[in-house]
Amino acid sequence: MQIPLIPFISVIFAAALHLSGAFLQPSTHASLFQRRQQLTSRTSRWSTATETADTAETAAAEAPWRSAASVSELTSDVPVVMDIEAIRKVLPHRYPFLLVDKVIEFEPGKRAVGVKTISANEPQFTGHFPERAIMPGVLQIEAMAQLGGLVCLQEPLSDGKGDFFFAGVDGVRWKRPVVPGDVLVMEMELLSWRAKFGIAKMTGAGYVDGQKAVEVKEFTFALAK
């Protein structure tokens, strides 16, 4: 009896496919599955990234324009208690080491809020650092100390006569870099004042755009006459 050639070849081919699938190693199945999962994950991540970019572009396009006048108006209700001329009458520091531009809150003998505007033209940035300007942390501490001096070198704590020395600092923490263009808003508060020895203890912090940039648990100052 003769077997038709074409059907016979079809049967042999199907059997071969069945056997090859039956003898595939488990690791091969796993590899194929893992590859399929990786491709699916990549596609998902690409879709998410594209959607995020589209959302950001849409938000930027829909955001209202903020004019210079509207931005400037945000600080219109912030008072100036001491301008730079008044500060110079109390502190002995001068350029390039006078690091308080103005005082916007002041409670005599207790506390003060002062502002230091960071400019790219300040000399320390020629070396700190040439490729990425960052206000040195020690200058941030110095700026806060000068603000503390404005509290301690005026009534009712003292008559402002004598030399006011930085005697110590404890519990310093920096939270973020301070760079040109930033406005460092500092607050200093008196913890104790020993008039007999001219020793003041203060605590303070500095903020940029509402975020804490630096904090000091305790300053120690000495007034020598």
TORVO-190742 format. One record per residue: residue number from 1; residue in three letters; x, y, z of N, C-alpha, C in turn. Coordinates in steps of 0.1 Angstrom, whole numbers, always signed. Atoms other than C-alpha are relative to their C-alpha. Layout:
# residues N
   pos   code     n_x     n_y     n_z    ca_x    ca_y    ca_z     c_x     c_y     c_z
   NUM    Ala       X       Y       Z       X       Y       Z       X       Y       Z
...
This chain:
# residues 225
   pos   code     n_x     n_y     n_z    ca_x    ca_y    ca_z     c_x     c_y     c_z
     1    Met      +9     -12      +0      +0      +0      +0      +9     +12      +0
     2    Gln      -8     -12      +1     +13     +34      -9      -6     +11      +9
     3    Ile      +5     -11      -8     +11     +63     +16      +2     +13      -7
     4    Pro      -1     -13      +7      +4     +98      +1     +12      +7      +6
     5    Leu     -12      -6      -5     +37    +117      +3      -3     +13      +8
     6    Ile      +2     -13      -7     +24    +152     +13      -6      -1     +14
     7    Pro      +5      +2     -13      +2    +141     +42     +10      -6     +10
     8    Phe     -10      +7      -9     +30    +119     +55     +10     +10      +5
     9    Ile     -10     -10      -4     +55    +148     +55      -6      +9     +10
    10    Ser      +6      -9      -9     +30    +170     +73      -1      -6     +14
    11    Val      +0      +7     -13     +26    +144    +101     +13      -1      +6
    12    Ile     -13      +0      -6     +63    +140    +105      +5     +13      +5
    13    Phe      -4     -14      -4     +68    +178    +107      -7      +4     +13
    14    Ala      +7      -4     -12     +41    +182    +133      +6      -8     +12
    15    Ala      -6      +8     -11     +56    +154    +154     +13      +6      +4
    16    Ala     -13      -6      -4     +90    +170    +152      -1     +12      +8
    17    Leu      +3     -12      -8     +76    +203    +164      -4      -3     +14
    18    His      +5      +3     -13     +58    +186    +192     +12      -5      +9
    19    Leu     -11      +5      -8     +90    +167    +203     +10     +11      +4
    20    Ser     -10     -11      -3    +112    +198    +201      -5      +9     +11
    21    Gly      +6      -8     -11     +88    +217    +223      +0      -8     +13
    22    Ala      +0      +8     -12     +86    +188    +247     +13      -1      +7
    23    Phe     -14      +2      -5    +124    +186    +251      +7     +14      +2
    24    Leu      -6     -13      -3    +130    +224    +255      +3      +0     +15
    25    Gln      -4      -1     -14    +149    +230    +288      -9     +10      +7
    26    Pro      +7      -9      -8    +130    +247    +316      +6     +14      +0
    27    Ser      -7     -12      +0    +157    +274    +316      -3      +8     -12
    28    Thr      +4      -7     +12    +148    +282    +280     -13      +7      +1
    29    His     +13      -6      -3    +112    +287    +289      +0     +12      +9
    30    Ala      -2     -11     -10    +122    +309    +318      +6     +12      -7
    31    Ser      -7     -11      +7    +145    +330    +296      -9      +7      -9
    32    Leu     +10      -6      +9    +118    +335    +270     -10      +9      +8
    33    Phe      +9      -8      -8     +94    +346    +297      +6     +13      +6
    34    Gln      -7     -12      -6    +119    +369    +314      +2     +11     -11
    35    Arg      -2      -9     +11    +127    +385    +280     -13      +7      -3
    36    Arg     +13      -6      +3     +90    +391    +274      -4     +10     +10
    37    Gln      +3     -10     -11     +86    +407    +308      +9     +12      -1
    38    Gln      -8     -12      +1    +116    +430    +302      -5      +9     -11
    39    Leu      +5      -9     +11    +102    +442    +269     -12      +7      +4
    40    Thr     +13      -6      -4     +68    +448    +285      +4     +11     +10
    41    Ser      -3     -10     -10     +85    +467    +314      +6     +13      -7
    42    Arg      -6     -12      +7    +106    +489    +290     -11      +8      -7
    43    Thr     +11      -7      +7     +75    +497    +270      -8      +8     +10
    44    Ser      +8      -7     -10     +56    +506    +302      +8     +13      +5
    45    Arg      -8     -12      -5     +85    +529    +314      +1     +11     -10
    46    Trp      -1     -10     +10     +88    +546    +281     -14      +7      -1
    47    Ser     +13      -7      +0     +50    +553    +281      -2      +9     +11
    48    Thr      +1      -8     -12     +52    +566    +316      +8     +13      -1
    49    Ala      -9     -12      +2     +82    +589    +308      -6     +10     -10
    50    Thr      +6      -9     +10     +64    +602    +277     -12      +7      +6
    51    Glu     +12      -7      -6     +32    +609    +296      +4     +11     +10
    52    Thr      -5     -10     -10     +52    +627    +324      +5     +12      -7
    53    Ala      -5     -12      +7     +70    +649    +299     -11      +8      -7
    54    Asp     +12      -7      +6     +37    +657    +281      -7      +8     +11
    55    Thr      +6      -7     -11     +22    +666    +315      +7     +13      +4
    56    Ala      -8     -12      -4     +51    +689    +324      -1     +11     -11
    57    Glu      +0     -10     +11     +50    +706    +290     -14      +7      +0
    58    Thr     +13      -6      +0     +12    +711    +293      -1     +10     +12
    59    Ala      +1      -8     -11     +15    +725    +328      +8     +13      -2
    60    Ala      -8     -12      +3     +43    +749    +317      -8     +10     -10
    61    Ala      +7      -8     +10     +22    +761    +288     -13      +6      +6
    62    Glu     +12      -5      -6      -9    +766    +310      +3     +10     +12
    63    Ala      -3      -8     -11     +10    +784    +338      +0     +15      -4
    64    Pro      +1     -15      +4      +2    +822    +339     +14      +7      +1
    65    Trp     -12      -8      +0     +30    +846    +331      +1      +9     +13
    66    Arg      -2      -8     -12     +45    +862    +363      +9     +12      -3
    67    Ser      -8     -11      +4     +56    +897    +356      +9      +4     +11
    68    Ala      -9      -5     -10     +84    +915    +374      -7      +7     +11
    69    Ala      +8      -7     -10     +59    +937    +392      -7      -9     +10
    70    Ser      +7      +9      -8     +39    +908    +405      +9      -8      +9
    71    Val     -10      +7      -9     +70    +889    +418      +5     +10     +10
    72    Ser      -5     -10      -9     +84    +921    +434     -10      +3     +11
    73    Glu     +11      -3     -10     +50    +927    +451      +0     -10     +11
    74    Leu      +1     +11     -11     +54    +894    +471      +7      +5     +13
    75    Thr      -7      -4     -12     +78    +912    +495      -4     +14      +4
    76    Ser      +3     -14      -3     +60    +945    +496      -4      +3     +14
    77    Asp      +4      -1     -14     +47    +939    +531     +11      -3     +10
    78    Val     -11      +3      -9     +81    +930    +545      +7     +13      +4
    79    Pro      -6     -12      -4     +94    +959    +566     +15      +0      +0
    80    Val     -15      -1      -2    +130    +972    +567      +2      +7     +13
    81    Val      -2      -6     -13    +138    +978    +604     +14      +7      +0
    82    Met     -13      -6      +0    +175    +984    +598      +5      -1     -15
    83    Asp      -6      +1     +13    +190    +993    +564     +15      -1      +1
    84    Ile     -15      +2      -1    +227    +989    +555      +7     +11      +7
    85    Glu      -6     -11      -7    +235   +1024    +568      -1      -1     +15
    86    Ala      +2      +2     -14    +220   +1016    +602      +8     -11      +5
    87    Ile      -8     +11      -4    +238    +983    +603     +14      +4      +2
    88    Arg     -14      -5      -1    +271   +1000    +597      +3      +8     +13
    89    Lys      -2      -8     -12    +266   +1022    +627      +1      -9     +12
    90    Val      -1     +10     -11    +264    +991    +649     +12      -9      -1
    91    Leu     -11     +10      +2    +288    +966    +634     +12      +7      -6
    92    Pro     -13      -6      +5    +325    +974    +627      +4      -6     -14
    93    His      -4      +6     +12    +326    +951    +596      -3      +9     -12
    94    Arg      +2      -7     +13    +330    +965    +561      +3     -10     -11
    95    Tyr      -2      +9     +11    +333    +951    +526     +15      -5      +0
    96    Pro     +11      +9      +4    +339    +924    +518      -5      -9     +10
    97    Phe      +4      +9     -11    +331    +910    +552     -13      +5      +8
    98    Leu     +13      -4      -6    +298    +928    +561     -10      -8      -7
    99    Leu      +8     +10      +6    +274    +900    +555     -15      +0      +4
   100    Val     +14      -2      -3    +240    +914    +567      -4     +12      -8
   101    Asp      +4     -11      +9    +222    +935    +541     -11      +9      +6
   102    Lys     +10      -8      -6    +192    +945    +561      -7      -9     +11
   103    Val      +7      +7     -11    +172    +936    +592     -15      +3      -2
   104    Ile     +15      -2      +3    +134    +930    +587      -9      -3     +13
   105    Glu      +7      +1     -13    +124    +920    +623     +10      +2     +11
   106    Phe      -9      -2     -11    +139    +931    +655      -7      +2     +13
   107    Glu      +6      -1     -14    +130    +926    +692     +12      +3      +9
   108    Pro     -11      -4      -7    +155    +945    +713      +4      -9     +12
   109    Gly      -4      +9     -11    +176    +923    +736      -4     -14      -1
   110    Lys      +5     +14      +1    +160    +891    +723      +3      -7     -13
   111    Arg      -1      +7     +13    +160    +883    +686      -1      +9     -12
   112    Ala      +0      -8     +13    +163    +895    +650      -1      -9     -12
   113    Val      +0      +7     +13    +156    +884    +614      +7      +9     -10
   114    Gly      -8      -8     +10    +181    +896    +588      +1      -7     -13
   115    Val      +0      +5     +14    +187    +891    +551     +14      +2      -5
   116    Lys     -13      -1      +7    +219    +884    +532      -3      -5     -15
   117    Thr      +2      +3     +14    +215    +885    +494     +13      -5      -6
   118    Ile     -12      +6      +6    +240    +862    +476      +3      +5     -14
   119    Ser      -3      -5     +13    +257    +878    +446     +12      -8      -6
   120    Ala     -11      +7      +7    +280    +861    +420     +13      +9      +0
   121    Asn     -12      -9      +1    +303    +892    +422      +8      +0     +13
   122    Glu      -7      +1     -13    +314    +883    +458     +13      -7      -2
   123    Pro     -13      +5      +3    +351    +876    +459      +3     -15      +4
   124    Gln      -3     +14      -3    +349    +842    +476      -3     -10     -11
   125    Phe      +4      +9     +11    +333    +827    +445     +11      -2     -11
   126    Thr     -11      +2     +10    +365    +831    +425      +8     -13      +3
   127    Gly      -7     +12      -3    +379    +801    +444      -9     -10      +7
   128    His      +9      +9      -7    +348    +785    +461     -14      -1      -7
   129    Phe     -10      +6      +8    +343    +771    +435      +0      +5     -14
   130    Pro      +0      -7     +14    +354    +783    +400     -11      -6      -9
   131    Glu     +10      +6      +9    +331    +758    +383     -14      -1      +6
   132    Arg     +13      +0      -6    +303    +758    +408      +0      +8     +13
   133    Ala      +0     -10     -11    +298    +788    +431      -9      -4     +11
   134    Ile      +8      +4     -12    +287    +778    +466      +5      +9     +12
   135    Met      -4      -8     -11    +287    +802    +496      +6      -9     +11
   136    Pro      -6      +9     -10    +311    +787    +521      -8      +0     +13
   137    Gly      +8      +2     -12    +295    +773    +552      +4     +10     +11
   138    Val      -6      -8     -11    +318    +793    +575      -5     +15      -2
   139    Leu      +6     -14      +2    +305    +826    +559     -15      +1      +3
   140    Gln     +14      +1      -5    +269    +815    +565      +0      +2     +15
   141    Ile      +0      -1     -14    +278    +811    +601      +4     +14      +5
   142    Glu      -4     -13      -3    +296    +844    +601     -11     +11      -2
   143    Ala     +11      -9      +3    +266    +862    +586     -10      -1     +12
   144    Met      +9      +2     -11    +244    +847    +614      +6      +7     +13
   145    Ala      -7      -6     -12    +270    +858    +640      -1     +15      +0
   146    Gln      +1     -15      +1    +269    +894    +627     -14      +4      +3
   147    Leu     +14      -3      -4    +231    +893    +630      -2      +0     +15
   148    Gly      +1      +1     -15    +235    +882    +666      +7     +12      +6
   149    Gly      -6     -12      -5    +259    +911    +671      -9     +12      +0
   150    Leu      +9     -11      +0    +232    +935    +661     -10      +0     +12
   151    Val      +9      +1     -12    +211    +922    +690      +8      +3     +13
   152    Cys      -8      -1     -12    +239    +921    +716      +7     +14      +1
   153    Leu      -7     -13      -1    +256    +954    +707      -9     +12      +1
   154    Gln      +9     -11      -1    +225    +975    +713      -8      -2     +14
   155    Glu      +8      +1     -12    +203    +983    +743     -11     -10      -2
   156    Pro      -3      -2     -14    +191    +968    +766     +12      -8      +4
   157    Leu     -11      +9      -4    +221    +943    +765     +13      +8      +2
   158    Ser     -12      -7      -1    +249    +968    +760      -1     +13      -6
   159    Asp      +0     -13      +7    +259   +1003    +749      +8      -1     -13
   160    Gly      -7      +2     +13    +277    +989    +719     +15      +3      +0
   161    Lys     -15      -3      -1    +312    +999    +731      +8     -13      +3
   162    Gly      -8     +11      -2    +340    +974    +730      +0      -9     -12
   163    Asp      -2     +10     +11    +349    +944    +708      -9     -12      +3
   164    Phe      +9     +12      -1    +324    +916    +702      +6     -12      -7
   165    Phe      -8     +11      +6    +342    +883    +697      -9     -12      -1
   166    Phe      +6     +13      +2    +330    +850    +683      +7     -10      +8
   167    Ala      -8      +8      -9    +339    +826    +711      -3     -15      -2
   168    Gly      +3     +14      +2    +323    +793    +700     -13      -3      -7
   169    Val     +12      +4      +7    +297    +774    +680      -1     -15      +2
   170    Asp      +3     +14      -2    +280    +740    +686     -12      -4      -7
   171    Gly     +12      +6      +6    +255    +718    +668      -3      +7     -13
   172    Val      +2      -6     +14    +260    +731    +632      -4     -11      -9
   173    Arg      +4      +9     +11    +241    +714    +604      -4      +8     -12
   174    Trp      +4      -6     +12    +239    +724    +568     -10      -9      -8
   175    Lys     +11      +8      +6    +208    +713    +549      +0      +0     -15
   176    Arg      +0      -2     +15    +213    +726    +513     +11     +10      -4
   177    Pro      -9     -10      +4    +238    +746    +493      -6     +14      -1
   178    Val      +5     -14      +2    +235    +784    +492      +9      +6     -11
   179    Val      -7      -4     +12    +244    +798    +458      -4     +14      -4
   180    Pro      +3     -13      +5    +245    +831    +439     -15      +1      -5
   181    Gly     +15      -2      +3    +209    +844    +434      -9      -4     +11
   182    Asp      +8      +3     -12    +197    +830    +467      -1     +12     +10
   183    Val      +2     -10     -11    +184    +852    +495      +0      -8     +13
   184    Leu      -1      +7     -13    +195    +838    +529      -6      +9     +11
   185    Val      +7      -6     -10    +170    +848    +555      +3      -6     +13
   186    Met      -6      +5     -12    +185    +844    +590      -8      +5     +12
   187    Glu      +6      -4     -13    +171    +844    +625      +9      -4     +11
   188    Met      -8      +2     -12    +190    +847    +657      -8      +4     +13
   189    Glu      +7      -2     -12    +176    +844    +692      +9      -2     +12
   190    Leu      -8      +0     -12    +192    +851    +726      -5     -11      +9
   191    Leu      +3     +11      -9    +194    +821    +749      +3      +5     +14
   192    Ser      -4      -5     -13    +213    +838    +778     +10     +11      -2
   193    Trp      -9     -11      +0    +232    +869    +786      +6      +2     +14
   194    Arg      -6      -2     -13    +257    +872    +815      +7     +13      -1
   195    Ala      -5     -14      +1    +262    +909    +817     +14      +2      +7
   196    Lys     -12      -2      -7    +290    +907    +843     +12      -4      -8
   197    Phe     -11      +5      +8    +312    +887    +820      -1      +3     -15
   198    Gly      +2      -3     +14    +298    +899    +787      -1     -12      -9
   199    Ile      +1     +13      +7    +290    +864    +776     -15      -2      -5
   200    Ala     +14      +2      +6    +260    +858    +752      +0     -14      -6
   201    Lys      +3     +12      +7    +245    +825    +741     -12      +2      -9
   202    Met     +11      -2      +9    +224    +824    +710      -2     -12      -8
   203    Thr      +3     +11     +10    +207    +800    +686      -5      +6     -13
   204    Gly      +4      -6     +12    +199    +805    +650      -1     -10     -12
   205    Ala      +2      +8     +12    +190    +792    +615      -1     +10     -12
   206    Gly      +1      -8     +12    +191    +804    +579      -9      -8     -10
   207    Tyr      +9      +6      +9    +165    +797    +552      +2      +6     -14
   208    Val      +0      -4     +14    +164    +799    +514     -13      -5      -7
   209    Asp     +13      +4      +6    +130    +799    +496      -9      -9     +10
   210    Gly      +8      +8      -9    +114    +786    +528      +6     -13      +5
   211    Gln      -7     +12      -4    +138    +757    +531     +12      +3      +9
   212    Lys     -11      -2      -9    +162    +754    +560     +13      -3      -7
   213    Ala     -13      +2      +6    +198    +758    +547     +10      -3     +10
   214    Val     -10      +1     -11    +217    +760    +580      -6      +2     +13
   215    Glu      +5      -2     -14    +210    +757    +617     +12      -2      +9
   216    Val     -10      +0     -10    +232    +763    +647      -7      -1     +14
   217    Lys      +6      +2     -13    +222    +749    +681      +4     +11     +10
   218    Glu      -5      -9     -10    +244    +773    +701     +12      +8      -5
   219    Phe     -11      -9      +2    +266    +803    +695      +5      +6     +13
   220    Thr      -5      -7     -12    +289    +818    +722      +7     +12      -5
   221    Phe      -6     -12      +3    +299    +854    +720      +6      +7     +13
   222    Ala      -5      -7     -12    +321    +875    +743      +2     +15      -3
   223    Leu      -2     -14      +1    +320    +913    +747     +11      +5      +9
   224    Ala     -12      -5      -8    +353    +928    +758      +1     +15      -2
   225    Lys      -2     -14      +0    +357    +964    +768     +14      +4      +4
